[in-house]
């Protein structure tokens, strides 16, 4: 019985990890990462940077690894927008924060119906 209870707790905690990463990613996106300044509070883009909520990826292919690399390296010559993105949005982010932002961005993508 104790094993079942322990297993249930471990499974519950493991299931909560992605949600915790998204909350942390959102906090970095809206805070020290400065992402919201150009991409907007809702990440729907604007004149300075693209939307991160659709399935159109302008500067990368939209895979998690590409998002992490883009956050790390920035976008010195954006394809469609006038403002370069500095590495890590000009902030000093840890690897954990970078990955959390990447996971948060992926959680925002609205899949087309059908």
N, CA, C and O atoms as a GROMACS GRO file, in nm:
protein
  456
    1UNK      N    1   0.082  -0.120   0.000
    1UNK     CA    2   0.000   0.000   0.000
    1UNK      C    3   0.087   0.127   0.000
    1UNK      O    4   0.058   0.224  -0.070
    2UNK      N    5   0.193   0.123   0.079
    2UNK     CA    6   0.283   0.237   0.084
    2UNK      C    7   0.349   0.261  -0.051
    2UNK      O    8   0.367   0.375  -0.093
    3UNK      N    9   0.386   0.152  -0.119
    3UNK     CA   10   0.446   0.166  -0.251
    3UNK      C   11   0.350   0.232  -0.348
    3UNK      O   12   0.391   0.318  -0.427
    4UNK      N   13   0.224   0.194  -0.344
    4UNK     CA   14   0.124   0.254  -0.434
    4UNK      C   15   0.109   0.403  -0.406
    4UNK      O   16   0.099   0.483  -0.499
    5UNK      N   17   0.106   0.440  -0.280
    5UNK     CA   18   0.093   0.581  -0.244
    5UNK      C   19   0.215   0.660  -0.290
    5UNK      O   20   0.202   0.770  -0.343
    6UNK      N   21   0.334   0.603  -0.270
    6UNK     CA   22   0.457   0.669  -0.313
    6UNK      C   23   0.460   0.683  -0.465
    6UNK      O   24   0.496   0.789  -0.517
    7UNK      N   25   0.422   0.578  -0.535
    7UNK     CA   26   0.418   0.582  -0.680
    7UNK      C   27   0.319   0.688  -0.729
    7UNK      O   28   0.347   0.760  -0.825
    8UNK      N   29   0.205   0.697  -0.665
    8UNK     CA   30   0.105   0.796  -0.703
    8UNK      C   31   0.159   0.938  -0.685
    8UNK      O   32   0.136   1.025  -0.769
    9UNK      N   33   0.231   0.961  -0.576
    9UNK     CA   34   0.288   1.094  -0.551
    9UNK      C   35   0.394   1.126  -0.656
    9UNK      O   36   0.395   1.237  -0.710
   10UNK      N   37   0.482   1.031  -0.686
   10UNK     CA   38   0.587   1.052  -0.787
   10UNK      C   39   0.524   1.081  -0.922
   10UNK      O   40   0.568   1.173  -0.992
   11UNK      N   41   0.422   1.005  -0.961
   11UNK     CA   42   0.355   1.028  -1.089
   11UNK      C   43   0.289   1.165  -1.094
   11UNK      O   44   0.293   1.233  -1.197
   12UNK      N   45   0.229   1.206  -0.986
   12UNK     CA   46   0.165   1.338  -0.980
   12UNK      C   47   0.267   1.448  -0.996
   12UNK      O   48   0.246   1.544  -1.069
   13UNK      N   49   0.380   1.434  -0.926
   13UNK     CA   50   0.485   1.535  -0.937
   13UNK      C   51   0.544   1.538  -1.077
   13UNK      O   52   0.570   1.646  -1.130
   14UNK      N   53   0.566   1.424  -1.137
   14UNK     CA   54   0.621   1.419  -1.272
   14UNK      C   55   0.527   1.483  -1.372
   14UNK      O   56   0.571   1.552  -1.464
   15UNK      N   57   0.397   1.461  -1.357
   15UNK     CA   58   0.299   1.520  -1.447
   15UNK      C   59   0.295   1.672  -1.433
   15UNK      O   60   0.262   1.743  -1.528
   16UNK      N   61   0.328   1.722  -1.316
   16UNK     CA   62   0.323   1.866  -1.292
   16UNK      C   63   0.446   1.939  -1.346
   16UNK      O   64   0.441   2.061  -1.360
   17UNK      N   65   0.554   1.869  -1.378
   17UNK     CA   66   0.677   1.935  -1.421
   17UNK      C   67   0.661   2.020  -1.546
   17UNK      O   68   0.708   2.134  -1.546
   18UNK      N   69   0.599   1.973  -1.655
   18UNK     CA   70   0.585   2.060  -1.770
   18UNK      C   71   0.506   2.187  -1.739
   18UNK      O   72   0.540   2.294  -1.788
   19UNK      N   73   0.401   2.176  -1.659
   19UNK     CA   74   0.323   2.294  -1.623
   19UNK      C   75   0.408   2.392  -1.543
   19UNK      O   76   0.398   2.513  -1.562
   20UNK      N   77   0.492   2.340  -1.455
   20UNK     CA   78   0.580   2.427  -1.377
   20UNK      C   79   0.678   2.499  -1.469
   20UNK      O   80   0.706   2.617  -1.449
   21UNK      N   81   0.729   2.429  -1.569
   21UNK     CA   82   0.822   2.491  -1.664
   21UNK      C   83   0.752   2.600  -1.742
   21UNK      O   84   0.811   2.705  -1.768
   22UNK      N   85   0.625   2.579  -1.780
   22UNK     CA   86   0.550   2.680  -1.853
   22UNK      C   87   0.527   2.803  -1.767
   22UNK      O   88   0.536   2.916  -1.816
   23UNK      N   89   0.497   2.784  -1.641
   23UNK     CA   90   0.477   2.898  -1.551
   23UNK      C   91   0.607   2.975  -1.538
   23UNK      O   92   0.607   3.098  -1.545
   24UNK      N   93   0.718   2.904  -1.520
   24UNK     CA   94   0.848   2.969  -1.510
   24UNK      C   95   0.882   3.040  -1.642
   24UNK      O   96   0.932   3.152  -1.641
   25UNK      N   97   0.855   2.973  -1.755
   25UNK     CA   98   0.881   3.033  -1.885
   25UNK      C   99   0.799   3.158  -1.906
   25UNK      O  100   0.848   3.257  -1.961
   26UNK      N  101   0.675   3.154  -1.864
   26UNK     CA  102   0.588   3.272  -1.876
   26UNK      C  103   0.643   3.386  -1.791
   26UNK      O  104   0.644   3.502  -1.833
   27UNK      N  105   0.688   3.353  -1.671
   27UNK     CA  106   0.744   3.456  -1.582
   27UNK      C  107   0.868   3.520  -1.645
   27UNK      O  108   0.885   3.642  -1.638
   28UNK      N  109   0.954   3.440  -1.707
   28UNK     CA  110   1.073   3.494  -1.772
   28UNK      C  111   1.032   3.574  -1.895
   28UNK      O  112   1.086   3.682  -1.919
   29UNK      N  113   0.937   3.522  -1.974
   29UNK     CA  114   0.888   3.590  -2.094
   29UNK      C  115   0.834   3.729  -2.060
   29UNK      O  116   0.862   3.827  -2.129
   30UNK      N  117   0.757   3.736  -1.952
   30UNK     CA  118   0.694   3.862  -1.912
   30UNK      C  119   0.783   3.948  -1.823
   30UNK      O  120   0.751   4.063  -1.794
   31UNK      N  121   0.895   3.891  -1.779
   31UNK     CA  122   0.983   3.962  -1.686
   31UNK      C  123   1.121   3.986  -1.741
   31UNK      O  124   1.139   4.057  -1.840
   32UNK      N  125   1.219   3.926  -1.676
   32UNK     CA  126   1.358   3.958  -1.705
   32UNK      C  127   1.404   3.921  -1.845
   32UNK      O  128   1.506   3.973  -1.891
   33UNK      N  129   1.333   3.833  -1.915
   33UNK     CA  130   1.370   3.798  -2.051
   33UNK      C  131   1.338   3.906  -2.153
   33UNK      O  132   1.391   3.904  -2.264
   34UNK      N  133   1.254   4.000  -2.116
   34UNK     CA  134   1.216   4.114  -2.201
   34UNK      C  135   1.140   4.074  -2.328
   34UNK      O  136   1.117   4.158  -2.414
   35UNK      N  137   1.100   3.949  -2.340
   35UNK     CA  138   1.035   3.900  -2.463
   35UNK      C  139   0.908   3.979  -2.496
   35UNK      O  140   0.881   4.010  -2.612
   36UNK      N  141   0.831   4.009  -2.391
   36UNK     CA  142   0.702   4.077  -2.410
   36UNK      C  143   0.717   4.217  -2.470
   36UNK      O  144   0.622   4.269  -2.530
   37UNK      N  145   0.833   4.278  -2.455
   37UNK     CA  146   0.851   4.414  -2.505
   37UNK      C  147   0.829   4.419  -2.657
   37UNK      O  148   0.766   4.512  -2.707
   38UNK      N  149   0.880   4.320  -2.728
   38UNK     CA  150   0.864   4.319  -2.875
   38UNK      C  151   0.754   4.224  -2.923
   38UNK      O  152   0.682   4.254  -3.018
   39UNK      N  153   0.741   4.110  -2.855
   39UNK     CA  154   0.641   4.011  -2.899
   39UNK      C  155   0.503   4.036  -2.840
   39UNK      O  156   0.405   3.975  -2.883
   40UNK      N  157   0.493   4.126  -2.742
   40UNK     CA  158   0.366   4.158  -2.678
   40UNK      C  159   0.337   4.068  -2.560
   40UNK      O  160   0.388   3.957  -2.551
   41UNK      N  161   0.254   4.118  -2.468
   41UNK     CA  162   0.218   4.042  -2.347
   41UNK      C  163   0.155   3.908  -2.381
   41UNK      O  164   0.178   3.808  -2.312
   42UNK      N  165   0.075   3.904  -2.487
   42UNK     CA  166   0.008   3.780  -2.526
   42UNK      C  167   0.088   3.706  -2.634
   42UNK      O  168   0.039   3.607  -2.689
   43UNK      N  169   0.207   3.751  -2.664
   43UNK     CA  170   0.297   3.691  -2.763
   43UNK      C  171   0.236   3.691  -2.903
   43UNK      O  172   0.272   3.608  -2.986
   44UNK      N  173   0.145   3.784  -2.928
   44UNK     CA  174   0.079   3.790  -3.059
   44UNK      C  175   0.151   3.881  -3.157
   44UNK      O  176   0.099   3.910  -3.266
   45UNK      N  177   0.270   3.926  -3.120
   45UNK     CA  178   0.352   4.003  -3.211
   45UNK      C  179   0.309   4.147  -3.226
   45UNK      O  180   0.217   4.194  -3.159
   46UNK      N  181   0.377   4.217  -3.316
   46UNK     CA  182   0.351   4.357  -3.342
   46UNK      C  183   0.448   4.408  -3.445
   46UNK      O  184   0.507   4.329  -3.519
   47UNK      N  185   0.467   4.539  -3.451
   47UNK     CA  186   0.555   4.594  -3.553
   47UNK      C  187   0.703   4.557  -3.533
   47UNK      O  188   0.781   4.562  -3.628
   48UNK      N  189   0.742   4.520  -3.411
   48UNK     CA  190   0.883   4.492  -3.384
   48UNK      C  191   0.921   4.344  -3.392
   48UNK      O  192   1.037   4.312  -3.417
   49UNK      N  193   0.824   4.255  -3.371
   49UNK     CA  194   0.856   4.111  -3.367
   49UNK      C  195   0.732   4.029  -3.402
   49UNK      O  196   0.620   4.076  -3.384
   50UNK      N  197   0.754   3.907  -3.453
   50UNK     CA  198   0.641   3.825  -3.497
   50UNK      C  199   0.559   3.764  -3.383
   50UNK      O  200   0.603   3.759  -3.268
   51UNK      N  201   0.441   3.719  -3.419
   51UNK     CA  202   0.357   3.644  -3.327
   51UNK      C  203   0.425   3.510  -3.298
   51UNK      O  204   0.488   3.450  -3.384
   52UNK      N  205   0.410   3.467  -3.175
   52UNK     CA  206   0.461   3.336  -3.135
   52UNK      C  207   0.345   3.240  -3.108
   52UNK      O  208   0.363   3.133  -3.050
   53UNK      N  209   0.226   3.281  -3.150
   53UNK     CA  210   0.107   3.201  -3.119
   53UNK      C  211   0.052   3.126  -3.240
   53UNK      O  212  -0.038   3.044  -3.226
   54UNK      N  213   0.104   3.154  -3.358
   54UNK     CA  214   0.053   3.085  -3.476
   54UNK      C  215   0.150   2.975  -3.518
   54UNK      O  216   0.249   2.950  -3.449
   55UNK      N  217   0.124   2.910  -3.627
   55UNK     CA  218   0.211   2.802  -3.673
   55UNK      C  219   0.311   2.849  -3.778
   55UNK      O  220   0.381   2.767  -3.838
   56UNK      N  221   0.320   2.979  -3.799
   56UNK     CA  222   0.414   3.034  -3.897
   56UNK      C  223   0.543   3.072  -3.825
   56UNK      O  224   0.543   3.157  -3.736
   57UNK      N  225   0.652   3.007  -3.865
   57UNK     CA  226   0.783   3.038  -3.808
   57UNK      C  227   0.865   3.108  -3.916
   57UNK      O  228   0.887   3.051  -4.023
   58UNK      N  229   0.910   3.228  -3.889
   58UNK     CA  230   0.976   3.311  -3.989
   58UNK      C  231   1.127   3.289  -3.992
   58UNK      O  232   1.185   3.272  -4.099
   59UNK      N  233   1.189   3.290  -3.877
   59UNK     CA  234   1.335   3.284  -3.871
   59UNK      C  235   1.391   3.145  -3.841
   59UNK      O  236   1.511   3.122  -3.856
   60UNK      N  237   1.304   3.052  -3.799
   60UNK     CA  238   1.346   2.915  -3.765
   60UNK      C  239   1.237   2.818  -3.805
   60UNK      O  240   1.133   2.857  -3.858
   61UNK      N  241   1.261   2.688  -3.778
   61UNK     CA  242   1.164   2.586  -3.816
   61UNK      C  243   1.058   2.558  -3.709
   61UNK      O  244   0.965   2.482  -3.736
   62UNK      N  245   1.068   2.615  -3.590
   62UNK     CA  246   0.968   2.598  -3.486
   62UNK      C  247   0.989   2.479  -3.395
   62UNK      O  248   0.906   2.452  -3.308
   63UNK      N  249   1.099   2.406  -3.414
   63UNK     CA  250   1.130   2.294  -3.324
   63UNK      C  251   1.190   2.349  -3.196
   63UNK      O  252   1.252   2.455  -3.196
   64UNK      N  253   1.171   2.275  -3.087
   64UNK     CA  254   1.217   2.320  -2.956
   64UNK      C  255   1.366   2.355  -2.959
   64UNK      O  256   1.407   2.458  -2.905
   65UNK      N  257   1.448   2.269  -3.020
   65UNK     CA  258   1.592   2.294  -3.025
   65UNK      C  259   1.624   2.425  -3.097
   65UNK      O  260   1.715   2.498  -3.059
   66UNK      N  261   1.547   2.453  -3.202
   66UNK     CA  262   1.568   2.577  -3.278
   66UNK      C  263   1.527   2.699  -3.196
   66UNK      O  264   1.592   2.803  -3.202
   67UNK      N  265   1.421   2.684  -3.119
   67UNK     CA  266   1.375   2.795  -3.034
   67UNK      C  267   1.480   2.824  -2.927
   67UNK      O  268   1.513   2.940  -2.902
   68UNK      N  269   1.532   2.718  -2.864
   68UNK     CA  270   1.636   2.736  -2.763
   68UNK      C  271   1.758   2.807  -2.823
   68UNK      O  272   1.811   2.901  -2.764
   69UNK      N  273   1.801   2.762  -2.940
   69UNK     CA  274   1.917   2.823  -3.006
   69UNK      C  275   1.890   2.968  -3.041
   69UNK      O  276   1.978   3.054  -3.025
   70UNK      N  277   1.769   2.998  -3.090
   70UNK     CA  278   1.734   3.135  -3.125
   70UNK      C  279   1.738   3.224  -3.001
   70UNK      O  280   1.789   3.336  -3.007
   71UNK      N  281   1.684   3.176  -2.890
   71UNK     CA  282   1.687   3.255  -2.766
   71UNK      C  283   1.832   3.280  -2.726
   71UNK      O  284   1.868   3.391  -2.688
   72UNK      N  285   1.915   3.176  -2.733
   72UNK     CA  286   2.056   3.189  -2.694
   72UNK      C  287   2.132   3.286  -2.784
   72UNK      O  288   2.209   3.369  -2.736
   73UNK      N  289   2.110   3.276  -2.915
   73UNK     CA  290   2.190   3.353  -3.011
   73UNK      C  291   2.124   3.482  -3.059
   73UNK      O  292   2.192   3.571  -3.111
   74UNK      N  293   1.993   3.493  -3.041
   74UNK     CA  294   1.922   3.610  -3.089
   74UNK      C  295   1.896   3.602  -3.238
   74UNK      O  296   1.923   3.500  -3.302
   75UNK      N  297   1.844   3.710  -3.293
   75UNK     CA  298   1.816   3.720  -3.437
   75UNK      C  299   1.877   3.851  -3.485
   75UNK      O  300   1.811   3.955  -3.481
   76UNK      N  301   2.003   3.848  -3.529
   76UNK     CA  302   2.069   3.971  -3.570
   76UNK      C  303   2.010   4.034  -3.696
   76UNK      O  304   2.013   4.156  -3.712
   77UNK      N  305   1.956   3.951  -3.786
   77UNK     CA  306   1.897   4.002  -3.911
   77UNK      C  307   1.762   3.935  -3.933
   77UNK      O  308   1.752   3.837  -4.007
   78UNK      N  309   1.657   3.988  -3.869
   78UNK     CA  310   1.525   3.928  -3.885
   78UNK      C  311   1.478   3.933  -4.030
   78UNK      O  312   1.511   4.026  -4.104
   79UNK      N  313   1.402   3.833  -4.069
   79UNK     CA  314   1.352   3.823  -4.206
   79UNK      C  315   1.246   3.928  -4.235
   79UNK      O  316   1.250   3.992  -4.341
   80UNK      N  317   1.150   3.948  -4.144
   80UNK     CA  318   1.036   4.036  -4.173
   80UNK      C  319   1.022   4.157  -4.082
   80UNK      O  320   0.946   4.249  -4.115
   81UNK      N  321   1.089   4.161  -3.972
   81UNK     CA  322   1.070   4.270  -3.877
   81UNK      C  323   1.196   4.355  -3.867
   81UNK      O  324   1.306   4.305  -3.890
   82UNK      N  325   1.181   4.483  -3.835
   82UNK     CA  326   1.295   4.575  -3.839
   82UNK      C  327   1.390   4.566  -3.721
   82UNK      O  328   1.504   4.612  -3.729
   83UNK      N  329   1.347   4.506  -3.612
   83UNK     CA  330   1.426   4.510  -3.490
   83UNK      C  331   1.501   4.379  -3.465
   83UNK      O  332   1.437   4.275  -3.450
   84UNK      N  333   1.634   4.382  -3.461
   84UNK     CA  334   1.708   4.262  -3.425
   84UNK      C  335   1.676   4.219  -3.282
   84UNK      O  336   1.648   4.303  -3.196
   85UNK      N  337   1.680   4.090  -3.258
   85UNK     CA  338   1.661   4.039  -3.122
   85UNK      C  339   1.800   4.007  -3.065
   85UNK      O  340   1.871   3.924  -3.121
   86UNK      N  341   1.838   4.072  -2.956
   86UNK     CA  342   1.968   4.040  -2.896
   86UNK      C  343   1.964   3.901  -2.831
   86UNK      O  344   1.856   3.853  -2.795
   87UNK      N  345   2.079   3.837  -2.817
   87UNK     CA  346   2.081   3.709  -2.746
   87UNK      C  347   2.013   3.721  -2.610
   87UNK      O  348   2.040   3.814  -2.534
   88UNK      N  349   1.927   3.627  -2.581
   88UNK     CA  350   1.854   3.620  -2.454
   88UNK      C  351   1.775   3.749  -2.427
   88UNK      O  352   1.754   3.786  -2.312
   89UNK      N  353   1.733   3.815  -2.534
   89UNK     CA  354   1.655   3.938  -2.517
   89UNK      C  355   1.733   4.049  -2.450
   89UNK      O  356   1.675   4.146  -2.402
   90UNK      N  357   1.865   4.035  -2.447
   90UNK     CA  358   1.948   4.135  -2.381
   90UNK      C  359   1.965   4.110  -2.232
   90UNK      O  360   2.030   4.188  -2.163
   91UNK      N  361   1.906   4.002  -2.183
   91UNK     CA  362   1.915   3.968  -2.041
   91UNK      C  363   2.022   3.860  -2.020
   91UNK      O  364   2.081   3.810  -2.116
   92UNK      N  365   2.046   3.827  -1.898
   92UNK     CA  366   2.135   3.716  -1.863
   92UNK      C  367   2.046   3.604  -1.810
   92UNK      O  368   2.000   3.608  -1.696
   93UNK      N  369   2.022   3.503  -1.895
   93UNK     CA  370   1.934   3.393  -1.858
   93UNK      C  371   2.013   3.264  -1.840
   93UNK      O  372   2.111   3.239  -1.909
   94UNK      N  373   1.969   3.184  -1.746
   94UNK     CA  374   2.029   3.053  -1.725
   94UNK      C  375   1.978   2.957  -1.832
   94UNK      O  376   1.879   2.985  -1.899
   95UNK      N  377   2.045   2.844  -1.847
   95UNK     CA  378   2.000   2.742  -1.942
   95UNK      C  379   1.857   2.698  -1.906
   95UNK      O  380   1.775   2.678  -1.995
   96UNK      N  381   1.829   2.684  -1.778
   96UNK     CA  382   1.696   2.644  -1.733
   96UNK      C  383   1.591   2.748  -1.774
   96UNK      O  384   1.482   2.712  -1.819
   97UNK      N  385   1.623   2.875  -1.759
   97UNK     CA  386   1.529   2.980  -1.798
   97UNK      C  387   1.508   2.982  -1.949
   97UNK      O  388   1.396   3.000  -1.996
   98UNK      N  389   1.614   2.963  -2.026
   98UNK     CA  390   1.603   2.959  -2.172
   98UNK      C  391   1.513   2.845  -2.214
   98UNK      O  392   1.424   2.864  -2.298
   99UNK      N  393   1.534   2.728  -2.157
   99UNK     CA  394   1.452   2.613  -2.191
   99UNK      C  395   1.308   2.631  -2.147
   99UNK      O  396   1.216   2.587  -2.216
  100UNK      N  397   1.288   2.696  -2.033
  100UNK     CA  398   1.152   2.722  -1.985
  100UNK      C  399   1.079   2.818  -2.079
  100UNK      O  400   0.960   2.799  -2.106
  101UNK      N  401   1.148   2.920  -2.128
  101UNK     CA  402   1.087   3.013  -2.224
  101UNK      C  403   1.053   2.939  -2.354
  101UNK      O  404   0.946   2.959  -2.411
  102UNK      N  405   1.144   2.853  -2.400
  102UNK     CA  406   1.117   2.775  -2.522
  102UNK      C  407   0.993   2.688  -2.503
  102UNK      O  408   0.909   2.681  -2.593
  103UNK      N  409   0.981   2.622  -2.390
  103UNK     CA  410   0.863   2.539  -2.363
  103UNK      C  411   0.737   2.624  -2.355
  103UNK      O  412   0.631   2.584  -2.404
  104UNK      N  413   0.748   2.741  -2.294
  104UNK     CA  414   0.633   2.831  -2.286
  104UNK      C  415   0.590   2.876  -2.425
  104UNK      O  416   0.471   2.875  -2.456
  105UNK      N  417   0.685   2.914  -2.508
  105UNK     CA  418   0.654   2.957  -2.645
  105UNK      C  419   0.583   2.844  -2.721
  105UNK      O  420   0.484   2.868  -2.790
  106UNK      N  421   0.634   2.724  -2.708
  106UNK     CA  422   0.570   2.610  -2.776
  106UNK      C  423   0.427   2.588  -2.725
  106UNK      O  424   0.340   2.546  -2.801
  107UNK      N  425   0.404   2.616  -2.597
  107UNK     CA  426   0.269   2.598  -2.542
  107UNK      C  427   0.171   2.701  -2.596
  107UNK      O  428   0.049   2.682  -2.587
  108UNK      N  429   0.221   2.810  -2.652
  108UNK     CA  430   0.135   2.918  -2.701
  108UNK      C  431   0.083   2.894  -2.843
  108UNK      O  432  -0.017   2.953  -2.884
  109UNK      N  433   0.151   2.807  -2.917
  109UNK     CA  434   0.117   2.787  -3.058
  109UNK      C  435  -0.023   2.727  -3.070
  109UNK      O  436  -0.054   2.621  -3.016
  110UNK      N  437  -0.107   2.800  -3.142
  110UNK     CA  438  -0.244   2.756  -3.164
  110UNK      C  439  -0.248   2.670  -3.291
  110UNK      O  440  -0.223   2.719  -3.401
  111UNK      N  441  -0.280   2.545  -3.274
  111UNK     CA  442  -0.287   2.453  -3.387
  111UNK      C  443  -0.412   2.484  -3.470
  111UNK      O  444  -0.518   2.511  -3.415
  112UNK      N  445  -0.399   2.481  -3.603
  112UNK     CA  446  -0.517   2.505  -3.687
  112UNK      C  447  -0.621   2.394  -3.670
  112UNK      O  448  -0.585   2.277  -3.654
  113UNK      N  449  -0.745   2.430  -3.673
  113UNK     CA  450  -0.853   2.331  -3.662
  113UNK      C  451  -0.858   2.244  -3.787
  113UNK      O  452  -0.828   2.289  -3.898
  114UNK      N  453  -0.896   2.120  -3.767
  114UNK     CA  454  -0.917   2.035  -3.884
  114UNK      C  455  -0.827   1.923  -3.885
  114UNK      O  456  -0.832   1.842  -3.978
   0.00000   0.00000   0.00000
